[in-house]
């Protein structure tokens, strides 16, 4: 049973809207990688019309030049996000992505004690949005989706959130081998270990517990490492992102040892 001290957890500081600088993890004349904050959209979307801040816009203004996003992270997901600095590099990187030469690593806090390690091989039906996917084929077959995971740590807390007298959680290292929409969140739900803070695919009771008792109001999923061959030099790049303050204080408060798995900002 954990000796976790709830009183030691302070609420997240509200984001400073006037501070538009995004933390840069890597930059050369061809690529730039940032540590995307949780809650920031990658680009403008019809789904969030009220939003006025986007990673593409902020980074463009920060660097004083156009940037080309090479992949996506969901709005609530923090972590490594890579951009090309010209269209030719963007095309080369798309080839690298399509050749499955990208290695992605995520960290997540999930409900329950998961297996020590496993492979989730569960096809996913494409999720279409009514506004942005109006013209897309509506009856596509489910697509292959594969996620490898490894359990790094567990904790048992003396609080009855559901039908059991205590609550158990696991810290997982996730490695998606395919890139389906919301793949990690849907795969973890499929194996009955939903990610904490996931308001779409998660467990509302445990989300409420983290909000009310741990002052945690974010999705506990972060892209912590991205590895791929450089599109010009061919050398392997390994870009790592520290956990943000909100995720980090949960890991620290639960006394989980992050040595070898990732840093905390």
Residue pairs with C-beta under 8 A, 6 or more apart in sequence:
1 156
1 157
1 158
1 166
2 155
2 156
2 157
2 254
2 255
3 255
4 155
4 157
4 253
4 254
4 255
5 253
6 213
6 214
8 253
9 214
9 215
9 216
9 249
9 250
9 253
10 215
10 249
11 215
12 215
12 216
12 217
12 218
12 245
12 246
13 245
15 37
15 39
17 53
20 53
20 58
20 61
20 62
21 62
22 34
22 35
22 36
22 37
22 55
22 58
22 59
22 62
23 34
23 35
23 265
24 32
24 33
24 34
25 33
25 34
25 35
25 80
25 239
25 240
25 241
26 32
26 33
26 237
26 239
27 33
29 85
30 84
30 85
30 86
30 89
30 230
30 231
30 232
31 82
31 83
31 84
31 85
31 89
31 93
31 230
31 231
31 237
32 59
32 63
32 67
32 82
32 83
32 85
33 80
33 81
33 82
33 83
33 226
33 239
34 55
34 59
34 80
34 81
34 83
35 78
35 79
35 80
35 81
35 241
35 242
35 244
35 265
36 42
36 55
36 73
36 77
36 78
36 79
36 80
36 81
36 223
37 78
37 244
38 76
38 77
38 78
38 218
38 219
38 222
38 244
38 246
38 247
39 75
39 76
39 218
40 53
40 54
40 55
40 58
40 75
41 48
41 51
41 53
41 54
41 55
41 75
42 54
42 55
42 56
42 69
42 72
42 73
42 75
42 81
43 54
43 55
43 56
43 57
43 69
44 51
44 54
44 56
44 57
45 51
45 132
46 129
46 131
46 132
47 129
47 131
47 132
48 75
55 69
55 81
56 67
56 69
56 83
59 67
59 83
60 66
60 67
65 85
66 85
66 86
67 83
67 84
67 85
68 83
68 84
68 85
68 86
68 87
68 89
68 90
69 81
69 82
69 83
70 82
70 83
70 84
70 90
70 93
70 94
70 97
71 81
71 82
71 97
71 102
71 179
73 79
73 81
73 223
74 182
74 185
74 219
76 197
76 198
76 218
76 219
76 221
77 219
77 221
77 222
77 223
78 218
78 221
78 222
78 223
78 241
78 243
78 244
78 247
79 106
79 222
79 223
79 224
79 241
80 223
80 224
80 225
80 226
80 239
80 240
80 241
81 223
82 93
82 226
82 239
84 90
84 93
84 231
89 231
89 232
92 231
92 232
93 228
93 231
96 102
96 228
96 229
96 231
97 179
100 177
101 228
101 229
102 226
102 227
102 228
103 175
103 225
103 226
103 227
103 228
104 175
104 176
104 223
104 225
104 226
104 227
105 173
105 174
105 175
105 223
105 224
105 225
105 226
106 173
106 174
106 175
106 176
106 184
106 221
106 222
106 223
106 224
107 152
107 171
107 172
107 173
107 174
107 221
107 222
107 224
107 243
107 247
107 261
107 262
108 171
108 172
108 174
108 184
108 188
108 195
108 220
108 221
108 222
109 169
109 170
109 171
109 172
109 195
109 196
109 197
109 220
109 250
110 169
110 170
110 172
110 188
110 193
110 194
110 195
110 196
111 168
111 169
111 192
111 193
111 194
111 196
111 202
111 203
111 206
112 168
112 169
112 170
112 192
112 193
113 151
113 154
113 168
113 170
114 149
114 151
114 170
114 172
114 191
114 193
115 151
116 150
116 151
117 148
117 149
117 150
117 151
118 148
118 149
118 191
119 146
119 147
119 148
119 149
120 145
120 146
120 147
120 148
120 149
120 187
120 190
120 191
121 145
121 146
122 145
122 187
122 190
123 142
123 143
123 144
123 145
124 142
124 143
124 145
124 180
124 181
124 183
124 186
124 187
125 140
125 142
125 143
126 136
126 140
126 142
126 143
126 180
126 181
127 181
127 182
128 136
128 138
143 178
143 180
144 178
145 178
145 180
145 183
145 186
145 187
146 176
146 177
146 178
147 174
147 175
147 176
147 177
147 178
147 183
147 184
147 187
148 174
148 175
148 176
148 177
149 172
149 173
149 174
149 175
150 172
150 173
151 170
151 171
151 172
151 173
152 170
152 171
152 172
152 173
152 256
152 261
153 170
153 171
153 254
153 256
153 257
154 168
154 169
154 170
154 171
155 168
155 169
155 254
155 255
155 256
156 166
156 167
156 168
157 166
157 167
157 168
157 169
158 165
158 166
159 166
159 167
159 209
159 213
160 166
160 167
161 167
161 205
161 206
161 209
162 203
162 205
162 206
167 206
167 209
169 196
169 254
170 193
171 251
171 254
171 256
172 188
172 193
173 261
174 184
176 183
176 184
180 186
182 200
182 201
184 195
184 221
185 194
185 195
185 198
185 200
185 201
185 202
185 221
186 201
188 194
188 195
188 201
189 198
189 201
189 202
194 201
194 202
194 203
194 206
195 201
195 202
195 219
195 220
195 221
196 202
196 206
196 207
196 210
196 216
196 219
196 220
197 207
197 210
197 216
197 217
197 218
197 219
197 220
197 221
198 207
198 219
198 221
199 207
210 216
210 217
210 220
210 250
211 217
214 250
214 253
216 246
216 250
217 246
218 246
218 247
220 247
220 250
222 241
222 243
222 244
222 247
223 241
224 240
224 241
224 242
224 243
224 261
224 262
225 238
225 239
225 240
225 241
225 262
226 237
226 238
226 239
227 236
227 237
227 238
227 239
228 236
228 237
229 235
229 236
229 237
230 236
230 237
240 262
240 263
241 262
242 248
242 262
242 263
242 264
242 265
243 251
243 258
243 262
243 263
243 264
243 265
244 265
245 264
245 265
247 264
248 264
248 265
251 258
251 264
252 264
258 264
